[in-house]
Every structure is written in structure tokens, then in C-alpha cells.
Amino acid sequence: MNTVISVENVSKFYALGVISHRTFSSDAARFWASMRNQPDPLVAKSEKDPASMQGQFIWALRDVSFDVQQGEVVGIIGRNGAGKSTILKILSRVTAPTYGQVKVKGRIASLLEVGTGFHPELTGRENIFLNSAILGMSRAETRRKFDEILDFAEVEEFIDTPVKRYSSGMYVRLAFAVAAHLDPEILIVDEVLAVGDAAFQKKCLGKINNVATEGRTVLLVSHNMVAVGEFCQRCILLEHGRIAQNGPTQKVLEMYAHPLRESSAGSFDGLPIKGDGQIELLSYSVTNQSGEENILPLTNEDVTIHVRMRVNEEIHHPAVGIGIHTEQGVLLTSVSSVEQGILLDPFHQGEMVFDVKLCKIPYIAGFYRMDLWFTNPQGHYYARADDTIRFEVGQSAIYGVSQVDARWGSVYAKIQFGAAPDLSAEVK
Amino acid sequence: MQQPQWTMILRPRKAWYEINLRELWDYRDLIVLFVWRDFVSYYKQTVLGPVWFLIQPVLTTLTYVVIFGNIAHLSTNNVPQFLFYLAGTVLWGYFSSCLTKTATTFIGNAPIFGKVYFPRLTAPISVLISNLITFGIQFALFVVGVIYYSQVNAYVRPNWFILLTPLLLLIMAGQGLGLGIIISSLTTAYRDLQMIVIFGVQLLMYATPVIYPLSSVPEQYRWLLALNPITPLMETFRYAFLGQGELSLGMMIYSIIFTIVVVMAGVLMFNQVENNFMDRV
């Protein structure tokens, strides 16, 4: 076996609340420490005394280690905030790890976004050259691949038109075409790249697959379980910055869909909460429409999520928003009090319970996750918990079948079927 | 077990001397394309096209002629006012655009830097080169002016010192780059510097003999201008092309040493900041 990427105990620390806590003297101290090759004092403090720095830092990755062999296609999956994009950024050299190291063998190219550096005023042809140079190709290489790129992008007739005149579909096709024709030994791809219409998406994924069959190594970061299942032999599941699972794709995907935590109540401890810390989220519980915690709510019933939190300073005009996803990360609902024109009563200093009542939920039996955020009317975050509140909807006989589950989809809809005579047929 | 040969090891910190010039060279095509992008996109969809590169300095020069020449009556050492101010505008323009544009390297390029890696120094270096092209166009206009006036005005006497022009430009580019990337490295943490640069450069122009000759400065303020490393460049340039200006070997050596120090400091600082500035921008 030939290891081409070796990630060794990589951790990544992010200081939050940068604006209010950044002082010249702390900067100077950090700089001085870095000059003497000593650990960052802010990082050291957060390890020694995490309580004193509550809400001011986050470990986006913690002791992550894995190897990738040559020719492997490895998927990296996980929910929002699990550390997927951080590991991508480190591998693609956009940022450096806080601890640990990554060893790489061979030329590495990363596609975190298509069309990086595209200039709207330049023509398609000019942008092909510019973009491929940014991605690390020489002009000679680009010239050799030019026809292939053009062919893949299907924009021949507009190649000498400024890209600002392109339709968004053309723009994306051209951008992806450039990226797809890189020749690196290791390719790191963010799955959101597979864009455009369905036919082109298929072409993109096919291209990624081709790269893999040529013996090159691919790291695919994805939300899309279908794509991961199709392409990757192996998957790494990240959870809260740590590797939760690393193994054959099917096994990891199962684990992802059915995590072991089954409780209807939970705590926010150690979860990545963003925001300025004005509101501290403590814990939550979920009740059904009779106010019972131990009985699952059903489709078409009300669910209430009780969030216990601490308000550090009176907030006169709070606003709240929620998002609800499936366990696979598909967003089902997203709404906020601002859009609905609802004014909330001021939050007083101290601990309080905030209730979110979801009326007559249309969701079919299964697990769901809720995002919750508190902002001021301008959208500044006091607290924001993505993907952390979990609730389950129980099975009920909504479609007249007793065992309605995820195979019936996620959302219940009342549908009527009927036959009617074909009037146009009678005219003939 | 085979001993793998790693091509790259990503660590939390780079040693201060770890500057990968080899890699920068590998990306030379990117520098060329950046230069060409800046040049082309500057005048695309304009009627006059590259003529804009000339209109700017000419209008600035005319303004100076009116304000500093005809209203304030500043001395130009008998050199025709238009030519004197054009020399100042064109050369100062090169320095100030090198400085202000490299000073926004990290913040201005954050969208690209955040998505893909390439040696970050390609960005400021391409700025120097594309400014050099702009300068070249404006310089051609200036040379035409020098040729014309040297025929009709006895005070305008170009001489062999014009051969020093490339050296003057190199020193100037170095100063612009060095100061620019130092500021750019610091602005990732302190945005205030961005504001300071914009009017700081304007103020600095008045502390440099751009719109007045060094010889017209009263003796007791001379030392202040002598501290300014751009002063000898400006004076030598004017001496070479106009025959009016003060040559000083001592000040020139000071300017060169200043440049070397500032470029080295800038590159070392830039090299450290590029490691993880994305976490802060």
C-alpha cells in the first residue's frame, strides 16, 4: 500500500468573539509566542481553564488522524459544523492546523468552489487560462487541454464573449470544466461542485469517478449520501470535530443515519454554539401535544421544544429563527420571527425557558434536527445552534398503513386522486 | 516497509526562514496572467481604452500647474511647469499605486485566497508589474515632453544619468512592495491601517519633493526630507531627465539600505501571516 495522505493528530482551534476580545497586548503576546515557537497563549488558556473562556473558542477539529492510500476514493461526511470544511481547508493549504501535521505525497489540487478567480470582464477563453493558472496549471498545459475543456463545457460559440454575459448555467459549466481537467495526483472535491442541470451534474460526477479509475486519489466531501454511496469505498464520519467512524461506506452511512443517542432531551454542552455569547444555551427537552416528554409526537400533532438558556444582559428586541432538517441534512423548513413580523417580549437577564411550538407537524416518522438562532433585528447572532436539537416523530397510520417511515418520504401531504374523462379525445 | 517520500508536510507554523521561492517561480505563469488580467480589465468597456492611462496623469499635472505653479507660485527651478509636475506625477504615481495596491493583498484577495492555495506573493508581485506597464505608458508621454522641451528650453538638459532609471524604479518598487505587504499583513488583524494608508500616501507626497524641488526647501527642514527614502529617487530622476535636481550618493545608499530592510521584513512577515490569515479575515 502506498499512503499518499497522512493526517496526524490534527486539531484546529478558532478564537471566537474576535472583535470584542482582541486587544493589542494579547495580539502581541500571541505574536511573541509564535516567534519563539511556543504554543499560542489563547489556545493554552482554553485548554487549562476552558470555563473561563466559555463561548470564546471552538475546536473545529480535535485529534483527527487518518491515512489515504493511492487510488482510493474516500468520502468525508458529517453534519454542519462537524469539521468537514476545516479539514478541507487544511488539506488545501488555505489555513494551517493548530496542532498536528499533514503529510502529502504528490501534487494536490482542491476544488472548494468552481470559478475561483473568474473575472467577469474577461472572455471565456481568457478565464480558462486565468483559472487554470490559479489552480496550478502552466499555460502550456492549459493550451494542450484547451479543446477538451471547451468540449466538456459546451460553450464553444461563446468562448470569446465576456463571462458576465453568460447564463449562470454556462458559467458553472465552464468553471467546472476547467477544474475537471486538472491533472493532480490527489483531488479534493467539495461535492457542492456538482452543479447545473441534472444532465450536467451526472457528467460532473462521472468525471470525478473517471479520475478515480485512472488510479488517482480522490477525497470527496459531501452531504449527498447517494453520491458518497456510489463513489466511495471508504467513508470518514466527522462529529463535532472528531472522527466518529472510519470504514467501509455502507457501514458508516448506516451509522450516520441511526446515531445511538435516543433521548428526547439534550444538553448543548460541548456543542458548537456560535454567536457573541449574550445568550448561553443550556439544555432542551421535547414534549408532545399533551406535554409529555416520554411519548413521541406523531405526524399532524403539535411538538414543543423547550430551550433552557441564560441571558447575560437584557435584550430589548430579540428575534428568533429555526430550521428543520432530516437526518440526512435536507432542509425542510426555515422561518424566523423577523420574516413573520412577530415581535418577541424582551429577554430579561437570568435563566429562562424559551418554547418553540411546531403546530401540526407534517413530518413523517423518523428523526429530525432543528437549528435555532437568536439575533437582534439586524441579524447579529446572540446564539446559534446548528443541527443540535434532535427530535423524533413516532409512527402513525397517516396513509392508512401502520408502518409509515422514511420510505414514504419526509413530509406528509394530503392528496386526492381521481379519474376524469379526456375531453380533448371527444372533439376528434 | 518502504520509506515514503513526502512532497509536502503541513505544519502549524513555518520557520521564519521557510520561504519557498522555488514554488513562486513555478507559478510564474500565474503572475503573467494576473498582470494581463489587471491590464485588460482596467479599460474593458471603455471608449478610450488604454488612453485612460494617459488622461489621469495629464489632468493631474494640469491641476498642479494651475494650483501650485500659477496660484501658489512654487519654484520649479526654471523647468517648464508642465514637465516638472509631469515628472513628479508619473514617478510618484508608480510608488503610490504600488504601495496602496499591495497593501490590500490579503483583504482584497480573501475570496480567492480562502478557496485555493497558490503562493500568495504572486498577488503583490503581479501588482508591481502591472503598475510598471501603466508607468511605462505614462513614461513614454513624459519622454516625448522631455524631447520637445529640451529643444526649446535651455534649462531642460537630459543627461547620461537617465541610465539609472531602471535602478530607480527597482528601488521604488521594492519600497512600495515592502511597505505594502507589511501593511497588508497587519491589516488582517487591524483594519484601521487600511484607512491610514489611503490618506497617509497623500500626505507622504507633500513630504516628498514631488511638487517642489528639494533645493527650494529651507535649510532647517532639509533633514526631514533626507529621512524620506523616496527623496533621492525623485531628485535623481529629475536630474537625469530635466537636468535640475540634487544628486546625493549618501542619500541614495540610505534609500537602498532602507529598501532591502523593508523588503526582507515584509516578505518574512507576509510569509508568516499567509499561513493562517484566513482564520482572521
Chai-1 contact restraints between the chains, C-beta under 6 A:
chainA,res_idxA,chainB,res_idxB,connection_type,confidence,min_distance_angstrom,max_distance_angstrom,comment,restraint_id
A,S92,B,Y117,contact,1.0,0.0,6.0,A-B,restraint_1
A,R93,B,Y117,contact,1.0,0.0,6.0,A-B,restraint_2
A,V94,B,G114,contact,1.0,0.0,6.0,A-B,restraint_3
A,V94,B,M278,contact,1.0,0.0,6.0,A-B,restraint_4
A,T95,B,N276,contact,1.0,0.0,6.0,A-B,restraint_5
A,T95,B,M278,contact,1.0,0.0,6.0,A-B,restraint_6
A,T95,B,D279,contact,1.0,0.0,6.0,A-B,restraint_7
A,A96,B,P12,contact,1.0,0.0,6.0,A-B,restraint_8
A,A96,B,N275,contact,1.0,0.0,6.0,A-B,restraint_9
A,A96,B,N276,contact,1.0,0.0,6.0,A-B,restraint_10
A,P97,B,P12,contact,1.0,0.0,6.0,A-B,restraint_11
A,T98,B,P12,contact,1.0,0.0,6.0,A-B,restraint_12
A,Q101,B,I9,contact,1.0,0.0,6.0,A-B,restraint_13
A,Q101,B,R11,contact,1.0,0.0,6.0,A-B,restraint_14
A,V102,B,L10,contact,1.0,0.0,6.0,A-B,restraint_15
A,K103,B,W6,contact,1.0,0.0,6.0,A-B,restraint_16
A,K103,B,I9,contact,1.0,0.0,6.0,A-B,restraint_17
A,V104,B,M8,contact,1.0,0.0,6.0,A-B,restraint_18
A,K105,B,W6,contact,1.0,0.0,6.0,A-B,restraint_19
A,K105,B,T7,contact,1.0,0.0,6.0,A-B,restraint_20
A,L112,B,K115,contact,1.0,0.0,6.0,A-B,restraint_21
A,E113,B,K115,contact,1.0,0.0,6.0,A-B,restraint_22
A,T116,B,I112,contact,1.0,0.0,6.0,A-B,restraint_23
A,T116,B,K115,contact,1.0,0.0,6.0,A-B,restraint_24
A,T116,B,V116,contact,1.0,0.0,6.0,A-B,restraint_25
A,G117,B,I112,contact,1.0,0.0,6.0,A-B,restraint_26
A,H119,B,R37,contact,1.0,0.0,6.0,A-B,restraint_27
A,H119,B,S41,contact,1.0,0.0,6.0,A-B,restraint_28
A,E121,B,S41,contact,1.0,0.0,6.0,A-B,restraint_29
A,E121,B,K44,contact,1.0,0.0,6.0,A-B,restraint_30
A,L130,B,L33,contact,1.0,0.0,6.0,A-B,restraint_31
A,L130,B,R37,contact,1.0,0.0,6.0,A-B,restraint_32
A,A133,B,D29,contact,1.0,0.0,6.0,A-B,restraint_33
A,A133,B,L30,contact,1.0,0.0,6.0,A-B,restraint_34
A,A133,B,L33,contact,1.0,0.0,6.0,A-B,restraint_35
A,I134,B,V116,contact,1.0,0.0,6.0,A-B,restraint_36
A,S138,B,D29,contact,1.0,0.0,6.0,A-B,restraint_37
A,R139,B,D29,contact,1.0,0.0,6.0,A-B,restraint_38
